[in-house]
């Protein structure tokens, strides 16, 4: 009843017929008469009852402490309630005390009134710890009733009046969003800033949150101007929209998503949905007439630029409408984290008007920023969210039934060789700087240390009991502790980097040597004669199919020499004889085996040749050195051997198979072997490798190789073009007057060819 009355009251008070003087009187009157009801505590859907421990206290912490007071009133999802906020922060590196009475001299970063409500879609519906948004206010009057918003700086972040709390729930390390923001910050024009903190609500501890900037139009954020009319009566506007679920209100694209990279297959029954950002839906009534239509027309102009015959022309095609480098940076952030919402949900696009660009010398083209990475970084148990060997941009082909697909222009971009080159070159720069193995892991460790060094992670666990639960959506791996969750994340990142490097970096010029195996191969999975059941011991999948040697059948057979050199990096492997055990096979969760070498090897990297049936296998690797030390080297994915669309990282393609019981050959040869590399301590000698299966796929490890010369590496040099240029462009498509200045440039020659130079 209280909710219904509050909704009625809000409707009355937001009526355009009521003046600002009348609204406060109504509010005060009804609050006075309902004061006996407002002490109702948060209910189950407001999450207080789900706390495992309501008595957690902070003695001291390195994180800012946020006290929110709403007087016991219900926090709502669709409308703001009045509250107060107080933030204790004695400075970076200093200690903050939860007992403000015993420690009265602490620095108050900010204190004042706020308008508070819940926010989020799945992060709200599926979480016990709810995300929130709030507006900082001048007085104790909500903006809906005439109160003024107040721009303030919080925890060193630039002034604004619109803020949010990211509420880590399914994210067991609690910083996946912040990690994405920090890694992208040097590359993208703007990404949200965020500060980890600990939150009390009405005196009850609610754990670790991230107080953050929201993707909005503030001067220090997207810096967008409201729509106005120019002298001729035309609408001049900056825009911000998000590709998303299409919760009302939204507008739909005139174009449909593609379900193939070439556009030959279109999902006619699905649409691309744009939700309003800035202006939001409630603002259009007070803006120039036709503003809503002008926004839709601007988005349509952008989309149409990908579809014309001149779509590759720098001045008339898609580069005139979007900043390609911004799209590259967004794509790399999405793919690195394997964000299953990437491209299609919470994807924020914004642009500045051409008139403003001309006046201020800024870029008017559509750009992107980042938001919502809590179920990224290997943290989703659906849509391949925990896989390290998939591309998120292929979502439309892999999951044709989802009604929130990837917009078609992401596929169109991959048809432009210059865009693909830009993607590869940008990844090279990433890997040389803050995305190197060392720098990225240092960022992860730094964020983890923030939460563990003074007990914040432990207090969050006391309050919520995350590591004792087993029903949190959509966690794919239930860690036993914070350290376990951190290890899972770091192992996942290491494998993901390896996958991206294989596809985006130039092949390494390396020399490898096959490792001679003394023991550990358990089964014969290669038929060298018929009947196959007499010359093999097991199948590679549930249909009892296995490989065969080329002396049995040349098409699709493994080489008689048993020597394999991979196509991409030229890794050299030697298979075991086909008439004996030639693979270590694992078919059940927890099954394990150790491959021992004929003699210990000293190397910084080993390569594993393997395949899998009945789906992709996940193998945990343990390195065993001859000094008795064993080291967990992480988990690695091995793809299913049936590959009809090669991704370029396969070790051997176009193999066939034979059914052991019937000697029936496969009709076409689309079966593969795969390989992956594992870092090794070069100061020790490696004696053996232990493999443990983490799922029920049929994993088969067939050979091992090692790096022969550690001095080999990646050559990033880009050679200048030999011909004089007829036109020079920046990577983002803007034309330059010449090749002077540092950076990568695209040079077009008189014969129509293009070349990239690096200065």
TIDORO-67571 format. One record per residue (C-alpha): x, y, z. Coordinates in pm, whole numbers, m for minus. Example, Ala and Ser with C-alpha at 12.3 -4.5 7.8 and 13.67 -1.06 7.14 Angstrom:
<u 1230&v m450&w 780>
<u 1367&v m106&w 714>
***
This chain:
<u 0&v 0&w 0>
<u 281&v 237&w 85>
<u 438&v 177&w m258>
<u 110&v 249&w m437>
<u 60&v 564&w m235>
<u 416&v 678&w m306>
<u 365&v 621&w m679>
<u 40&v 823&w m668>
<u 211&v 1100&w m476>
<u 497&v 1113&w m726>
<u 249&v 1133&w m1015>
<u 64&v 1421&w m851>
<u 379&v 1611&w m767>
<u 542&v 1567&w m1109>
<u 238&v 1709&w m1287>
<u 329&v 2007&w m1503>
<u 27&v 2186&w m1358>
<u 182&v 2202&w m1011>
<u 423&v 2480&w m939>
<u 751&v 2433&w m759>
<u 607&v 2605&w m450>
<u 313&v 2365&w m422>
<u 515&v 2044&w m452>
<u 725&v 2089&w m133>
<u 414&v 2164&w 71>
<u 250&v 1840&w m47>
<u 564&v 1641&w 24>
<u 606&v 1779&w 376>
<u 236&v 1721&w 451>
<u 235&v 1358&w 344>
<u 575&v 1274&w 495>
<u 450&v 1408&w 829>
<u 135&v 1196&w 820>
<u 317&v 883&w 700>
<u 617&v 913&w 930>
<u 502&v 616&w 1135>
<u 536&v 394&w 825>
<u 871&v 515&w 690>
<u 1080&v 319&w 939>
<u 1002&v m2&w 748>
<u 1331&v m184&w 688>
<u 1453&v m301&w 349>
<u 1260&v m609&w 239>
<u 1383&v m924&w 62>
<u 1371&v m761&w m280>
<u 1578&v m481&w m132>
<u 1825&v m740&w m7>
<u 1873&v m669&w 363>
<u 1735&v m1008&w 466>
<u 1990&v m1191&w 248>
<u 2291&v m1069&w 444>
<u 2461&v m1359&w 618>
<u 2599&v m1135&w 891>
<u 2455&v m794&w 982>
<u 2709&v m725&w 1255>
<u 3028&v m676&w 1053>
<u 3230&v m376&w 1167>
<u 3538&v m199&w 1036>
<u 3823&v m132&w 1275>
<u 4042&v 15&w 1005>
<u 4064&v m4&w 626>
<u 4267&v 135&w 340>
<u 3947&v 191&w 139>
<u 3718&v 493&w 168>
<u 3420&v 428&w 395>
<u 3080&v 537&w 264>
<u 2791&v 588&w 505>
<u 2446&v 610&w 343>
<u 2142&v 696&w 552>
<u 1788&v 663&w 415>
<u 1614&v 647&w 751>
<u 1495&v 292&w 693>
<u 1293&v 391&w 387>
<u 1253&v 153&w 96>
<u 1505&v 208&w m185>
<u 1320&v 197&w m516>
<u 1425&v 93&w m864>
<u 1228&v 338&w m1078>
<u 1233&v 655&w m870>
<u 1466&v 835&w m631>
<u 1429&v 860&w m255>
<u 1599&v 1114&w m33>
<u 1907&v 1017&w 165>
<u 2236&v 1143&w 303>
<u 2588&v 1033&w 226>
<u 2914&v 1073&w 416>
<u 3249&v 957&w 278>
<u 3549&v 911&w 506>
<u 3881&v 918&w 321>
<u 4203&v 1020&w 492>
<u 4400&v 1001&w 166>
<u 4558&v 738&w m55>
<u 4778&v 509&w 153>
<u 4624&v 630&w 478>
<u 4403&v 429&w 713>
<u 4032&v 504&w 757>
<u 3849&v 411&w 1077>
<u 3495&v 280&w 1094>
<u 3442&v 416&w 1445>
<u 3401&v 786&w 1374>
<u 3333&v 864&w 1740>
<u 3665&v 728&w 1862>
<u 3840&v 883&w 1561>
<u 3673&v 1224&w 1523>
<u 3948&v 1397&w 1328>
<u 3915&v 1197&w 1007>
<u 3887&v 1370&w 671>
<u 3536&v 1385&w 530>
<u 3571&v 1368&w 153>
<u 3206&v 1463&w 107>
<u 2888&v 1487&w 311>
<u 2544&v 1592&w 194>
<u 2199&v 1502&w 67>
<u 2150&v 1263&w m222>
<u 1870&v 1129&w m438>
<u 1916&v 750&w m437>
<u 1770&v 459&w m632>
<u 1866&v 117&w m760>
<u 1997&v 67&w m1113>
<u 2091&v m218&w m1346>
<u 1922&v m498&w m1537>
<u 2063&v m847&w m1477>
<u 2302&v m699&w m1219>
<u 1990&v m600&w m1022>
<u 1762&v m896&w m1093>
<u 2023&v m1166&w m1030>
<u 2214&v m1008&w m741>
<u 2153&v m989&w m370>
<u 2390&v m693&w m348>
<u 2215&v m429&w m559>
<u 2383&v m161&w m775>
<u 2270&v 194&w m707>
<u 2279&v 537&w m864>
<u 2256&v 871&w m685>
<u 2244&v 1244&w m751>
<u 2420&v 1486&w m516>
<u 2182&v 1763&w m402>
<u 2201&v 2120&w m276>
<u 1931&v 2065&w m12>
<u 1699&v 1800&w 126>
<u 1461&v 1837&w m168>
<u 1444&v 1581&w m451>
<u 1489&v 1716&w m806>
<u 1144&v 1586&w m904>
<u 997&v 1828&w m653>
<u 1209&v 2131&w m735>
<u 1531&v 2047&w m553>
<u 1860&v 2148&w m714>
<u 2137&v 1904&w m805>
<u 2490&v 1983&w m693>
<u 2810&v 1906&w m882>
<u 3079&v 1774&w m650>
<u 3409&v 1591&w m669>
<u 3408&v 1252&w m499>
<u 3731&v 1074&w m404>
<u 3933&v 1280&w m650>
<u 3702&v 1218&w m945>
<u 3597&v 1519&w m1153>
<u 3291&v 1721&w m1049>
<u 2948&v 1597&w m1146>
<u 2613&v 1534&w m982>
<u 2540&v 1186&w m1118>
<u 2716&v 889&w m963>
<u 2683&v 514&w m933>
<u 2772&v 221&w m712>
<u 2885&v m97&w m889>
<u 2789&v m381&w m657>
<u 3016&v m684&w m709>
<u 2811&v m997&w m648>
<u 2883&v m1266&w m905>
<u 3230&v m1116&w m954>
<u 3419&v m1300&w m681>
<u 3732&v m1082&w m712>
<u 3507&v m772&w m712>
<u 3704&v m565&w m963>
<u 3633&v m692&w m1314>
<u 3459&v m366&w m1414>
<u 3737&v m153&w m1268>
<u 4003&v m366&w m1437>
<u 3844&v m304&w m1778>
<u 3826&v 69&w m1713>
<u 4188&v 92&w m1599>
<u 4327&v m104&w m1893>
<u 4133&v 105&w m2147>
<u 4202&v 444&w m1991>
<u 4526&v 521&w m2182>
<u 4362&v 434&w m2515>
<u 4004&v 563&w m2520>
<u 3902&v 931&w m2505>
<u 3699&v 872&w m2190>
<u 3610&v 576&w m1971>
<u 3449&v 591&w m1627>
<u 3666&v 644&w m1322>
<u 3592&v 427&w m1021>
<u 3710&v 395&w m660>
<u 3676&v 79&w m452>
<u 3512&v 149&w m115>
<u 3323&v m13&w 175>
<u 2960&v 82&w 229>
<u 2729&v 108&w 530>
<u 2355&v 155&w 473>
<u 2159&v 277&w 775>
<u 2439&v 150&w 997>
<u 2455&v m198&w 845>
<u 2769&v m310&w 660>
<u 2701&v m406&w 297>
<u 3054&v m480&w 180>
<u 3274&v m372&w m107>
<u 3138&v m151&w m384>
<u 3294&v 61&w m658>
<u 3187&v 425&w m644>
<u 3206&v 532&w m1006>
<u 3131&v 786&w m1272>
<u 2833&v 699&w m1490>
<u 2834&v 714&w m1869>
<u 2667&v 1053&w m1896>
<u 2696&v 1396&w m2053>
<u 2884&v 1588&w m1780>
<u 3156&v 1836&w m1874>
<u 3425&v 1599&w m1749>
<u 3260&v 1289&w m1897>
<u 3113&v 1267&w m2247>
<u 3087&v 1648&w m2254>
<u 2769&v 1666&w m2459>
<u 2563&v 1975&w m2540>
<u 2184&v 1966&w m2538>
<u 2006&v 1995&w m2874>
<u 1945&v 2352&w m2994>
<u 1837&v 2526&w m3314>
<u 2080&v 2706&w m3542>
<u 2000&v 3027&w m3729>
<u 1823&v 2833&w m4007>
<u 1610&v 2640&w m3759>
<u 1804&v 2312&w m3792>
<u 1867&v 2097&w m3488>
<u 2225&v 2103&w m3364>
<u 2290&v 1824&w m3116>
<u 2537&v 1599&w m2939>
<u 2403&v 1246&w m2889>
<u 2454&v 947&w m2662>
<u 2274&v 616&w m2716>
<u 2333&v 258&w m2608>
<u 2277&v m65&w m2797>
<u 2085&v m270&w m2545>
<u 1789&v m494&w m2463>
<u 1536&v m244&w m2592>
<u 1358&v m181&w m2265>
<u 1104&v 92&w m2333>
<u 1161&v 351&w m2449>
<u 1393&v 278&w m2741>
<u 1410&v 312&w m3118>
<u 1495&v 35&w m3361>
<u 1744&v 40&w m3645>
<u 1617&v 32&w m4003>
<u 1870&v m246&w m4067>
<u 1881&v m602&w m3940>
<u 2173&v m792&w m3787>
<u 2387&v m1020&w m3999>
<u 2438&v m1385&w m3912>
<u 2738&v m1426&w m4141>
<u 3046&v m1211&w m4172>
<u 2979&v m1142&w m4541>
<u 2620&v m1034&w m4482>
<u 2471&v m1311&w m4698>
<u 2268&v m1433&w m4402>
<u 2048&v m1176&w m4229>
<u 1839&v m1216&w m3913>
<u 1526&v m1051&w m4053>
<u 1326&v m1131&w m3741>
<u 1560&v m937&w m3509>
<u 1636&v m566&w m3482>
<u 1916&v m355&w m3340>
<u 1773&v m160&w m3047>
<u 1903&v 179&w m2931>
<u 1811&v 306&w m2587>
<u 1822&v 680&w m2514>
<u 2120&v 805&w m2315>
<u 2161&v 1181&w m2356>
<u 1907&v 1324&w m2400>
<u 1712&v 1059&w m2214>
<u 1351&v 990&w m2295>
<u 1214&v 1221&w m2028>
<u 1401&v 1522&w m2165>
<u 1270&v 1533&w m2521>
<u 948&v 1717&w m2432>
<u 1150&v 2025&w m2331>
<u 1388&v 2015&w m2630>
<u 1334&v 2159&w m2981>
<u 1059&v 1982&w m3170>
<u 1198&v 1703&w m3387>
<u 1496&v 1626&w m3161>
<u 1398&v 1263&w m3121>
<u 1365&v 1221&w m3498>
<u 1697&v 1398&w m3554>
<u 1871&v 1151&w m3324>
<u 1727&v 852&w m3510>
<u 1828&v 1010&w m3842>
<u 2186&v 1059&w m3721>
<u 2210&v 692&w m3619>
<u 2061&v 588&w m3954>
<u 2319&v 803&w m4136>
<u 2596&v 625&w m3948>
<u 2457&v 280&w m4024>
<u 2394&v 360&w m4391>
<u 2757&v 467&w m4435>
<u 2855&v 100&w m4404>
<u 2627&v m16&w m4683>
<u 2689&v 209&w m4984>
<u 2915&v 129&w m5276>
<u 3157&v 394&w m5147>
<u 3164&v 259&w m4791>
<u 3546&v 237&w m4799>
<u 3597&v 592&w m4924>
<u 3763&v 793&w m4641>
<u 3555&v 1104&w m4718>
<u 3214&v 950&w m4796>
<u 3215&v 603&w m4641>
<u 3195&v 478&w m4288>
<u 3512&v 658&w m4176>
<u 3329&v 986&w m4220>
<u 3074&v 875&w m3959>
<u 3269&v 676&w m3697>
<u 3610&v 700&w m3536>
<u 3760&v 363&w m3640>
<u 4023&v 376&w m3366>
<u 3755&v 410&w m3099>
<u 3579&v 105&w m3244>
<u 3911&v m83&w m3245>
<u 3971&v m1&w m2879>
<u 3620&v m107&w m2785>
<u 3659&v m433&w m2980>
<u 3991&v m513&w m2810>
<u 3848&v m445&w m2464>
<u 3551&v m667&w m2546>
<u 3752&v m951&w m2694>
<u 4026&v m951&w m2432>
<u 3766&v m987&w m2157>
<u 3539&v m1214&w m2365>
<u 3250&v m992&w m2258>
<u 2943&v m1187&w m2370>
<u 2738&v m865&w m2359>
<u 2993&v m687&w m2576>
<u 2880&v m511&w m2897>
<u 2514&v m595&w m2829>
<u 2429&v m485&w m2472>
<u 2541&v m187&w m2261>
<u 2731&v m62&w m2567>
<u 2746&v 316&w m2538>
<u 2796&v 530&w m2849>
<u 2824&v 909&w m2850>
<u 2910&v 1191&w m3088>
<u 2945&v 1569&w m3105>
<u 2773&v 1781&w m3366>
<u 2954&v 1889&w m3682>
<u 2888&v 2253&w m3595>
<u 3054&v 2212&w m3257>
<u 3341&v 2021&w m3413>
<u 3401&v 2302&w m3662>
<u 3395&v 2565&w m3386>
<u 3607&v 2378&w m3130>
<u 3831&v 2161&w m3348>
<u 3703&v 1831&w m3209>
<u 3607&v 1507&w m3381>
<u 3232&v 1485&w m3460>
<u 3225&v 1115&w m3540>
<u 3063&v 840&w m3333>
<u 3283&v 694&w m3059>
<u 3241&v 432&w m2789>
<u 3315&v 399&w m2422>
<u 3299&v 107&w m2178>
<u 3043&v m14&w m1926>
<u 2932&v m337&w m1760>
<u 3209&v m600&w m1741>
<u 3099&v m789&w m1430>
<u 3024&v m1110&w m1625>
<u 3332&v m1076&w m1845>
<u 3685&v m1206&w m1788>
<u 3575&v m1571&w m1783>
<u 3284&v m1508&w m1550>
<u 2977&v m1645&w m1730>
<u 2858&v m2005&w m1750>
<u 2661&v m1950&w m2073>
<u 2730&v m1827&w m2427>
<u 3090&v m1955&w m2396>
<u 3165&v m1683&w m2142>
<u 3431&v m1890&w m1968>
<u 3603&v m2002&w m2288>
<u 3935&v m1848&w m2388>
<u 3932&v m1970&w m2748>
<u 3623&v m1798&w m2889>
<u 3553&v m1461&w m3051>
<u 3266&v m1262&w m2904>
<u 3205&v m1089&w m3239>
<u 3091&v m1427&w m3379>
<u 2798&v m1422&w m3135>
<u 2533&v m1403&w m3410>
<u 2655&v m1723&w m3576>
<u 2704&v m1912&w m3252>
<u 2380&v m1812&w m3080>
<u 2127&v m1745&w m3353>
<u 1830&v m1752&w m3115>
<u 1922&v m1452&w m2900>
<u 1713&v m1143&w m2979>
<u 1990&v m901&w m2880>
<u 2246&v m968&w m3154>
<u 2566&v m791&w m3257>
<u 2490&v m498&w m3494>
<u 2577&v m564&w m3856>
<u 2840&v m290&w m3883>
<u 3083&v m482&w m3659>
<u 3087&v m752&w m3927>
<u 3117&v m500&w m4208>
<u 3426&v m352&w m4042>
<u 3604&v m685&w m4070>
<u 3568&v m668&w m4448>
<u 3796&v m363&w m4452>
<u 4162&v m475&w m4463>
<u 4273&v m139&w m4324>
<u 4048&v m179&w m4020>
<u 4179&v m531&w m3960>
<u 4537&v m404&w m3989>
<u 4456&v m125&w m3746>
<u 4318&v m383&w m3503>
<u 4635&v m590&w m3527>
<u 4868&v m293&w m3497>
<u 4678&v m153&w m3202>
<u 4705&v m489&w m3023>
<u 5080&v m483&w m3082>
<u 5097&v m143&w m2912>
<u 4879&v m270&w m2627>
<u 5108&v m567&w m2571>
<u 5415&v m346&w m2567>
<u 5268&v m122&w m2297>
<u 5001&v m167&w m2028>
<u 4875&v m496&w m2174>
<u 5207&v m677&w m2156>
<u 5197&v m989&w m1941>
<u 5386&v m817&w m1662>
<u 5194&v m488&w m1669>
<u 4850&v m646&w m1694>
<u 4913&v m889&w m1410>
<u 5057&v m604&w m1203>
<u 4727&v m418&w m1251>
<u 4535&v m726&w m1140>
<u 4759&v m771&w m836>
<u 4730&v m403&w m745>
<u 4349&v m414&w m748>
<u 4347&v m738&w m550>
<u 4586&v m592&w m294>
<u 4351&v m298&w m240>
<u 4084&v m543&w m129>
<u 4296&v m785&w 73>
<u 4572&v m583&w 241>
<u 4344&v m436&w 512>
<u 4069&v m698&w 518>
<u 3800&v m551&w 290>
<u 3760&v m877&w 96>
<u 3736&v m1072&w 424>
<u 3470&v m837&w 562>
<u 3269&v m864&w 241>
<u 3285&v m1241&w 278>
<u 3171&v m1221&w 641>
<u 2869&v m1017&w 534>
<u 2766&v m1219&w 230>
<u 2932&v m1562&w 245>
<u 3002&v m1561&w m129>
<u 3247&v m1853&w m116>
<u 3004&v m2074&w 70>
<u 2727&v m2031&w m191>
<u 2671&v m2243&w m500>
<u 2378&v m2074&w m671>
<u 2506&v m1735&w m785>
<u 2421&v m1651&w m1144>
<u 2619&v m1692&w m1371>
<u 2942&v m1801&w m1201>
<u 3119&v m2076&w m1401>
<u 3379&v m2149&w m1134>
<u 3295&v m2144&w m764>
<u 3613&v m2047&w m587>
<u 3685&v m2169&w m237>
<u 3849&v m1843&w m128>
<u 3947&v m1502&w m255>
<u 4295&v m1629&w m345>
<u 4137&v m1913&w m542>
<u 3912&v m1668&w m731>
<u 4213&v m1451&w m809>
<u 4411&v m1750&w m937>
<u 4121&v m1848&w m1164>
<u 4109&v m1497&w m1311>
<u 4484&v m1480&w m1370>
<u 4495&v m1824&w m1531>
<u 4204&v m1726&w m1756>
<u 4375&v m1402&w m1860>
<u 4699&v m1583&w m1945>
<u 4512&v m1821&w m2177>
<u 4310&v m1541&w m2333>
<u 4624&v m1340&w m2409>
<u 4771&v m1642&w m2578>
<u 4463&v m1680&w m2798>
<u 4458&v m1313&w m2900>
<u 4832&v m1308&w m2965>
<u 4796&v m1603&w m3200>
<u 4539&v m1420&w m3409>
<u 4642&v m1056&w m3383>
<u 5021&v m1056&w m3358>
<u 5255&v m1147&w m3643>
<u 5374&v m1509&w m3627>
<u 5689&v m1538&w m3422>
<u 6013&v m1637&w m3590>
<u 6093&v m1921&w m3351>
<u 6285&v m2245&w m3358>
<u 6142&v m2546&w m3178>
<u 6263&v m2897&w m3102>
<u 6032&v m3198&w m3042>
<u 6063&v m3341&w m2691>
<u 6126&v m3715&w m2673>
<u 5863&v m3879&w m2451>
<u 5971&v m4169&w m2228>
<u 5634&v m4258&w m2071>
<u 5282&v m4142&w m2006>
<u 5110&v m4210&w m2338>
<u 4818&v m4438&w m2255>
<u 4624&v m4516&w m2574>
<u 4657&v m4581&w m2945>
<u 4425&v m4339&w m3128>
<u 4572&v m4374&w m3481>
<u 4472&v m4669&w m3702>
<u 4756&v m4778&w m3930>
<u 4572&v m5085&w m4061>
<u 4228&v m5249&w m4077>
<u 4017&v m5349&w m3901>
<u 4067&v m5028&w m3706>
<u 3941&v m5180&w m3382>
<u 4240&v m5419&w m3384>
<u 4492&v m5140&w m3441>
<u 4363&v m4881&w m3193>
<u 4267&v m4898&w m2826>
<u 4009&v m4622&w m2793>
<u 3813&v m4355&w m2981>
<u 3855&v m3982&w m2979>
<u 3487&v m3910&w m2915>
<u 3164&v m4071&w m2797>
<u 3099&v m4216&w m3144>
<u 3419&v m4422&w m3118>
<u 3586&v m4244&w m3409>
<u 3961&v m4210&w m3429>
<u 4242&v m4092&w m3657>
<u 4412&v m4297&w m3928>
<u 4757&v m4291&w m4089>
<u 4805&v m4180&w m4448>
<u 4938&v m4522&w m4549>
<u 4585&v m4646&w m4476>
<u 4421&v m4362&w m4665>
<u 4610&v m4062&w m4802>
<u 4318&v m3819&w m4785>
<u 4284&v m3696&w m4425>
<u 4554&v m3923&w m4287>
<u 4831&v m3838&w m4043>
<u 5177&v m3835&w m4207>
<u 5376&v m4155&w m4234>
<u 5681&v m3968&w m4107>
<u 5483&v m3881&w m3794>
<u 5639&v m3535&w m3813>
<u 5409&v m3231&w m3792>
<u 5497&v m2865&w m3844>
<u 5220&v m2619&w m3760>
<u 5124&v m2369&w m4028>
<u 5129&v m2048&w m3827>
<u 5446&v m2049&w m3616>
<u 5611&v m2359&w m3756>
<u 5622&v m2549&w m3429>
<u 5778&v m2890&w m3483>
<u 5623&v m3204&w m3328>
<u 5706&v m3573&w m3352>
<u 5416&v m3812&w m3298>
<u 5472&v m4145&w m3126>
<u 5461&v m4461&w m3344>
<u 5116&v m4545&w m3474>
<u 5145&v m4912&w m3376>
<u 5174&v m4835&w m3003>
<u 5033&v m4595&w m2747>
<u 5049&v m4250&w m2909>
<u 4831&v m4029&w m2686>
<u 4750&v m3957&w m2325>
<u 4370&v m3974&w m2318>
<u 4141&v m3836&w m2047>
<u 3764&v m3883&w m2068>
<u 3630&v m3795&w m1725>
<u 3636&v m3503&w m1486>
<u 3941&v m3541&w m1267>
<u 4115&v m3800&w m1484>
<u 4486&v m3734&w m1494>
<u 4814&v m3846&w m1645>
<u 5181&v m3750&w m1651>
<u 5399&v m3736&w m1961>
<u 5764&v m3788&w m1867>
<u 6052&v m3686&w m2091>
<u 6346&v m3908&w m2185>
<u 6567&v m3646&w m2027>
<u 6492&v m3315&w m1851>
<u 6490&v m3007&w m2074>
<u 6583&v m2644&w m2008>
<u 6356&v m2402&w m2191>
<u 6135&v m2100&w m2132>
<u 5837&v m2239&w m2320>
<u 5687&v m2573&w m2413>
<u 5422&v m2647&w m2675>
<u 5149&v m2909&w m2636>
<u 4982&v m3081&w m2933>
<u 4633&v m3207&w m2846>
<u 4274&v m3242&w m2956>
<u 3934&v m3308&w m2801>
<u 3609&v m3487&w m2879>
<u 3263&v m3446&w m2729>
<u 3320&v m3071&w m2697>
<u 3613&v m2860&w m2585>
<u 3837&v m2997&w m2313>
<u 3985&v m2797&w m2028>
<u 4317&v m2925&w m1897>
<u 4499&v m2818&w m1583>
<u 4876&v m2822&w m1628>
<u 5137&v m2901&w m1363>
<u 5505&v m2860&w m1448>
<u 5737&v m3102&w m1270>
<u 6105&v m3005&w m1249>
<u 6392&v m3243&w m1190>
<u 6473&v m3075&w m857>
<u 6147&v m3211&w m716>
<u 5952&v m2886&w m743>
<u 5607&v m2888&w m907>
<u 5428&v m2573&w m1024>
<u 5067&v m2520&w m1125>
<u 5082&v m2362&w m1472>
<u 4709&v m2292&w m1506>
<u 4428&v m2434&w m1716>
<u 4411&v m2448&w m2095>
<u 4127&v m2506&w m2338>
<u 4153&v m2756&w m2624>
<u 3888&v m2710&w m2889>
<u 3666&v m2984&w m3027>
<u 3829&v m3159&w m3322>
<u 3535&v m3099&w m3559>
<u 3604&v m2760&w m3723>
<u 3410&v m2656&w m4033>
<u 3515&v m2290&w m4009>
<u 3887&v m2272&w m3921>
<u 3988&v m1977&w m3704>
<u 4351&v m1975&w m3806>
<u 4494&v m2107&w m3481>
<u 4460&v m2477&w m3563>
<u 4783&v m2677&w m3565>
<u 4670&v m2929&w m3830>
<u 4354&v m2906&w m4040>
<u 4168&v m3127&w m4292>
<u 4214&v m3452&w m4107>
<u 3966&v m3737&w m4139>
<u 3850&v m4006&w m3900>
<u 3742&v m4368&w m3903>
<u 3480&v m4546&w m3692>
<u 3660&v m4822&w m3505>
<u 3376&v m5073&w m3515>
<u 3273&v m5037&w m3881>
<u 3584&v m4900&w m4055>
<u 3366&v m4624&w m4199>
<u 3560&v m4312&w m4300>
<u 3434&v m3958&w m4246>
<u 3266&v m3811&w m4553>
<u 3475&v m3494&w m4545>
<u 3796&v m3404&w m4370>
<u 3727&v m3118&w m4129>
<u 3897&v m3254&w m3817>
<u 4189&v m3083&w m3648>
<u 4474&v m3093&w m3401>
<u 4547&v m2789&w m3183>
<u 4843&v m2667&w m2987>
<u 4911&v m2424&w m2706>
<u 5221&v m2304&w m2527>
<u 5304&v m2300&w m2156>
<u 5567&v m2073&w m1994>
<u 5843&v m2260&w m1815>
<u 6111&v m2152&w m1566>
<u 6423&v m2160&w m1784>
<u 6649&v m2171&w m1478>
<u 6523&v m2518&w m1393>
<u 6505&v m2836&w m1596>
<u 6159&v m2969&w m1676>
<u 6122&v m3345&w m1628>
<u 5752&v m3408&w m1688>
<u 5410&v m3251&w m1729>
<u 5094&v m3361&w m1547>
<u 4757&v m3308&w m1714>
<u 4423&v m3317&w m1530>
<u 4087&v m3298&w m1704>
<u 3843&v m3040&w m1567>
<u 3541&v m3163&w m1767>
<u 3401&v m3470&w m1940>
<u 3523&v m3402&w m2292>
<u 3756&v m3658&w m2452>
<u 4100&v m3496&w m2431>
<u 4401&v m3646&w m2614>
<u 4755&v m3511&w m2568>
<u 4974&v m3634&w m2856>
<u 5312&v m3458&w m2852>
<u 5532&v m3199&w m2681>
<u 5783&v m2953&w m2826>
<u 6007&v m2691&w m2671>
<u 6153&v m2354&w m2761>
<u 6506&v m2397&w m2888>
<u 6627&v m2036&w m2898>
<u 6489&v m1791&w m2642>
<u 6637&v m1495&w m2829>
<u 6372&v m1524&w m3097>
<u 6083&v m1284&w m3060>
<u 5826&v m1071&w m3235>
<u 5944&v m825&w m3496>
<u 5717&v m523&w m3476>
<u 5899&v m317&w m3739>
<u 5684&v m163&w m4011>
<u 5874&v m64&w m4324>
<u 5802&v 266&w m4506>
<u 5640&v 252&w m4847>
<u 5877&v 271&w m5146>
<u 5649&v 495&w m5355>
<u 5570&v 862&w m5307>
<u 5228&v 905&w m5145>
<u 4932&v 1065&w m5320>
<u 4733&v 1092&w m4994>
<u 4806&v 1029&w m4627>
<u 4551&v 944&w m4357>
<u 4558&v 890&w m3985>
<u 4451&v 550&w m3858>
<u 4112&v 698&w m3772>
<u 4060&v 807&w m4135>
<u 4132&v 1179&w m4118>
<u 4338&v 1309&w m4407>
<u 4681&v 1462&w m4336>
<u 4895&v 1705&w m4531>
<u 5200&v 1479&w m4519>
<u 5380&v 1197&w m4340>
<u 5551&v 1413&w m4076>
<u 5480&v 1346&w m3711>
<u 5500&v 1032&w m3503>
<u 5261&v 739&w m3518>
<u 5112&v 493&w m3765>
<u 4975&v 640&w m4088>
<u 4797&v 501&w m4394>
<u 4957&v 608&w m4723>
<u 4764&v 584&w m5049>
<u 4967&v 574&w m5370>
<u 4882&v 686&w m5718>
<u 4830&v 329&w m5832>
<u 4553&v 286&w m5574>
<u 4754&v 69&w m5335>
<u 4789&v 154&w m4967>
<u 5070&v 108&w m4719>
<u 5122&v 171&w m4351>
<u 5424&v 351&w m4210>
<u 5540&v 387&w m3852>
<u 5747&v 689&w m3747>
***
